């Protein structure tokens, strides 16, 4: 038996879910403010918010730049560039972020440090630079590198799909007008591709906010790590991780609403 089609959802349906979430969030905020225990937990966890934001923003910016480069390589006229980009994307996407985090932190970075010291050995012997130690690369930056590598593979596919969605006729017209490759990309391709890739980019950014909690396994003092430290010392696991979840929800829902507002603005500007 074929199920009946789902009813159409109005485009401008009133966001009752947001009202419910706002009321619940406000109630939790009042309760936390009135409770000495929860206020203490929140003040402890709040110390990790800046670390979480720094890790997320830095890693996402680097992953976006690397992902765009990989997308351009995948669309290149040169086979070696296309195959190199495809190899990178398929291999990295097949490795869990947590495994990639451990590998880069404890295997990749030491290997890179050893390679750097080998290449720069003459400069070190001449006293121009000092020997690089593995401990010189902080766990914070190892975590950022891991998130950058992991997410760049996914963002590369987002950028590639967005670039390919641009009408080829417009690119040919730009060529006929004498625009250079860079001018065509900057003035014709990227502005139109941005409208297509913004929603999935936003989703990946929100996903990275949540995946940034994985850096706590390296001891990086983010929100999750601060919650882990407090709960281990106080044995208040329910209260602590409830506040951790609450803080992450505040971040992700706020980002989601901001991205939706930006999408509507771009959509309205296109319609205008």
C-alpha positions as CSV (number, residue, x, y, z in Angstrom):
1,X,0.0,0.0,0.0
2,X,1.4,3.4,-1.0
3,X,1.3,5.9,1.8
4,X,-0.4,9.2,1.2
5,X,1.9,12.2,0.3
6,X,3.0,14.3,3.2
7,X,1.3,17.7,3.5
8,X,3.1,20.7,2.2
9,X,4.9,22.7,4.9
10,X,4.3,26.5,4.6
11,X,7.4,28.5,3.9
12,X,6.6,31.0,6.6
13,X,5.3,28.7,9.3
14,X,5.5,30.2,12.8
15,X,8.6,28.8,14.6
16,X,6.8,27.3,17.6
17,X,9.8,25.0,18.2
18,X,11.9,28.1,18.7
19,X,9.4,29.5,21.2
20,X,9.5,26.2,23.1
21,X,13.3,26.1,23.0
22,X,13.5,29.7,24.2
23,X,11.1,29.2,27.1
24,X,13.0,26.0,28.1
25,X,16.3,27.8,27.8
26,X,15.1,30.7,29.9
27,X,13.8,28.4,32.6
28,X,17.1,26.6,32.7
29,X,19.0,29.9,32.9
30,X,16.8,31.1,35.8
31,X,17.3,27.8,37.6
32,X,21.1,27.9,37.1
33,X,21.3,31.5,38.3
34,X,19.4,30.6,41.5
35,X,21.5,27.5,42.2
36,X,24.9,27.8,43.8
37,X,26.0,24.4,42.5
38,X,24.9,25.0,38.9
39,X,26.3,28.5,38.9
40,X,29.7,27.1,40.0
41,X,29.6,24.4,37.3
42,X,28.7,27.0,34.6
43,X,31.5,29.3,35.7
44,X,33.9,26.5,35.4
45,X,32.7,25.3,32.0
46,X,32.6,28.9,30.7
47,X,36.4,29.0,30.9
48,X,36.4,26.6,28.0
49,X,34.1,28.5,25.7
50,X,36.8,30.7,24.2
51,X,39.0,27.7,23.5
52,X,36.0,25.9,21.8
53,X,35.3,29.0,19.7
54,X,39.0,29.5,18.8
55,X,39.4,25.9,17.8
56,X,36.2,25.9,15.7
57,X,36.8,29.2,13.9
58,X,40.4,28.6,13.2
59,X,40.0,25.0,12.0
60,X,37.0,25.9,9.9
61,X,38.8,28.8,8.2
62,X,41.8,26.6,7.4
63,X,39.6,23.7,6.3
64,X,37.6,26.0,4.0
65,X,40.8,27.3,2.4
66,X,42.2,23.8,1.9
67,X,38.8,22.5,0.8
68,X,38.5,25.2,-1.9
69,X,42.0,24.4,-3.2
70,X,41.1,20.7,-3.4
71,X,37.8,21.6,-5.2
72,X,39.7,23.6,-7.8
73,X,42.2,20.7,-8.2
74,X,39.3,18.3,-8.7
75,X,38.0,20.5,-11.5
76,X,41.4,21.1,-13.1
77,X,42.1,20.2,-16.6
78,X,45.2,18.3,-15.4
79,X,44.6,14.7,-14.6
80,X,47.3,14.5,-12.0
81,X,45.7,17.3,-10.0
82,X,42.2,15.7,-10.3
83,X,43.4,12.3,-9.2
84,X,45.4,13.8,-6.3
85,X,42.4,15.7,-5.0
86,X,40.2,12.6,-5.3
87,X,42.8,10.4,-3.5
88,X,42.9,12.9,-0.6
89,X,39.2,13.3,-0.3
90,X,38.4,9.6,-0.4
91,X,41.1,8.6,2.0
92,X,40.4,11.3,4.6
93,X,36.6,10.9,4.5
94,X,37.1,7.2,5.3
95,X,38.9,7.9,8.6
96,X,36.9,8.8,11.7
97,X,37.7,12.2,13.1
98,X,38.7,10.8,16.5
99,X,41.1,8.3,14.9
100,X,42.5,11.2,12.7
101,X,42.9,13.3,15.8
102,X,45.0,10.6,17.6
103,X,47.0,9.8,14.4
104,X,47.9,13.4,13.7
105,X,48.6,14.3,17.4
106,X,50.8,11.3,18.2
107,X,52.1,10.1,14.8
108,X,51.7,12.8,12.1
109,X,53.1,15.8,14.0
110,X,56.2,13.8,15.3
111,X,56.9,12.6,11.8
112,X,56.6,16.2,10.4
113,X,58.9,17.5,13.1
114,X,61.5,14.8,12.3
115,X,61.2,15.6,8.6
116,X,61.6,19.4,9.3
117,X,64.7,18.8,11.4
118,X,66.2,16.6,8.7
119,X,65.6,19.2,5.9
120,X,66.9,22.1,8.0
121,X,69.9,20.3,9.5
122,X,72.4,22.5,7.7
123,X,70.7,25.6,9.0
124,X,70.6,24.2,12.5
125,X,74.3,23.3,12.3
126,X,75.1,26.9,11.3
127,X,73.2,28.2,14.3
128,X,70.6,30.0,12.1
129,X,67.6,28.2,13.5
130,X,67.1,25.9,16.5
131,X,66.1,22.3,16.5
132,X,62.3,21.9,16.6
133,X,61.0,19.6,19.3
134,X,57.7,17.7,19.2
135,X,56.6,19.4,22.4
136,X,57.0,22.8,20.7
137,X,53.8,21.9,18.8
138,X,51.0,22.3,21.3
139,X,48.2,19.8,21.6
140,X,45.8,22.7,20.8
141,X,47.4,23.2,17.4
142,X,47.6,19.4,16.8
143,X,43.8,19.3,17.4
144,X,43.3,22.2,15.0
145,X,45.4,20.5,12.3
146,X,43.4,17.3,12.7
147,X,40.0,19.1,12.4
148,X,41.4,21.0,9.4
149,X,42.5,17.9,7.6
150,X,39.3,16.0,8.4
151,X,36.8,18.7,7.4
152,X,38.7,19.9,4.4
153,X,37.8,16.6,2.6
154,X,34.1,17.2,3.2
155,X,34.2,20.9,2.4
156,X,36.0,20.2,-0.9
157,X,33.0,18.3,-2.1
158,X,30.7,21.1,-1.1
159,X,32.8,23.7,-3.0
160,X,33.1,21.4,-6.0
161,X,29.3,20.9,-6.2
162,X,28.7,24.7,-5.8
163,X,31.2,25.6,-8.5
164,X,29.7,23.0,-10.9
165,X,26.2,24.4,-10.3
166,X,27.1,27.7,-12.1
167,X,25.8,27.8,-15.6
168,X,28.6,27.1,-18.1
169,X,27.1,29.6,-20.5
170,X,27.9,32.5,-18.1
171,X,31.5,31.4,-17.9
172,X,31.7,31.2,-21.7
173,X,30.2,34.7,-21.9
174,X,32.8,36.0,-19.4
175,X,35.6,34.4,-21.5
176,X,34.2,36.2,-24.6
177,X,34.3,39.5,-22.6
178,X,38.0,38.9,-22.0
179,X,37.9,38.3,-18.3
180,X,40.9,36.3,-16.9
181,X,40.5,33.0,-15.1
182,X,40.8,34.7,-11.7
183,X,38.3,37.4,-12.7
184,X,35.8,34.8,-13.9
185,X,36.1,32.9,-10.6
186,X,35.9,36.1,-8.4
187,X,33.2,37.9,-10.3
188,X,31.0,35.2,-11.9
189,X,31.5,31.8,-10.4
190,X,32.1,32.3,-6.6
191,X,29.2,34.8,-6.0
192,X,26.7,32.4,-7.5
193,X,28.3,29.3,-6.0
194,X,28.2,30.9,-2.6
195,X,24.4,30.9,-2.6
196,X,24.4,27.2,-3.2
197,X,27.1,26.2,-0.8
198,X,26.1,28.4,2.1
199,X,23.6,26.0,3.7
200,X,25.9,22.9,3.6
201,X,28.8,25.1,4.8
202,X,26.7,26.3,7.7
203,X,25.8,22.7,8.6
204,X,29.4,21.7,8.5
205,X,30.4,24.7,10.7
206,X,27.8,23.7,13.3
207,X,29.0,20.1,13.1
208,X,32.5,21.3,13.7
209,X,31.3,23.1,16.9
210,X,30.1,19.8,18.2
211,X,33.1,17.8,16.9
212,X,35.5,20.2,18.6
213,X,34.5,18.5,21.8
214,X,36.7,15.6,20.6
215,X,39.8,17.7,21.3
216,X,39.2,17.1,25.0
217,X,40.7,13.6,24.5
218,X,44.1,15.4,24.1
219,X,43.6,17.4,27.2
220,X,42.7,20.7,25.4
221,X,40.8,22.9,27.9
222,X,37.6,23.3,25.9
223,X,34.0,23.1,27.2
224,X,34.0,19.3,27.4
225,X,37.3,19.0,29.0
226,X,36.4,21.6,31.7
227,X,33.2,19.6,32.3
228,X,35.2,16.4,32.6
229,X,37.6,17.9,35.1
230,X,34.8,19.3,37.3
231,X,32.8,16.1,37.2
232,X,35.8,13.9,38.0
233,X,36.6,16.0,41.1
234,X,33.1,16.5,42.4
235,X,31.3,13.3,41.1
236,X,28.4,15.6,40.0
237,X,28.1,13.9,36.6
238,X,24.4,14.6,35.9
239,X,24.6,18.3,36.8
240,X,27.9,18.9,35.0
241,X,27.1,17.2,31.7
242,X,23.6,18.8,31.7
243,X,25.3,22.2,31.8
244,X,27.8,21.1,29.1
245,X,24.9,20.1,26.8
246,X,23.1,23.3,27.6
247,X,26.1,25.4,26.6
248,X,26.6,23.5,23.3
249,X,22.9,23.9,22.5
250,X,23.2,27.7,23.1
251,X,26.1,27.8,20.6
252,X,24.6,25.6,17.9
253,X,21.1,27.0,18.0
254,X,22.4,30.6,17.9
255,X,24.6,29.8,15.0
256,X,21.8,28.0,13.2
257,X,19.5,31.0,13.5
258,X,22.2,33.4,12.3
259,X,22.9,31.2,9.3
260,X,19.2,31.0,8.4
261,X,18.9,34.8,8.6
262,X,22.0,35.1,6.3
263,X,20.4,32.6,3.8
264,X,17.2,34.5,3.7
265,X,19.1,37.8,3.1
266,X,21.0,36.2,0.2
267,X,17.8,34.7,-1.2
268,X,16.0,38.1,-1.0
269,X,18.9,39.9,-2.6
270,X,18.9,37.4,-5.4
271,X,15.1,37.8,-5.9
272,X,15.5,41.6,-5.8
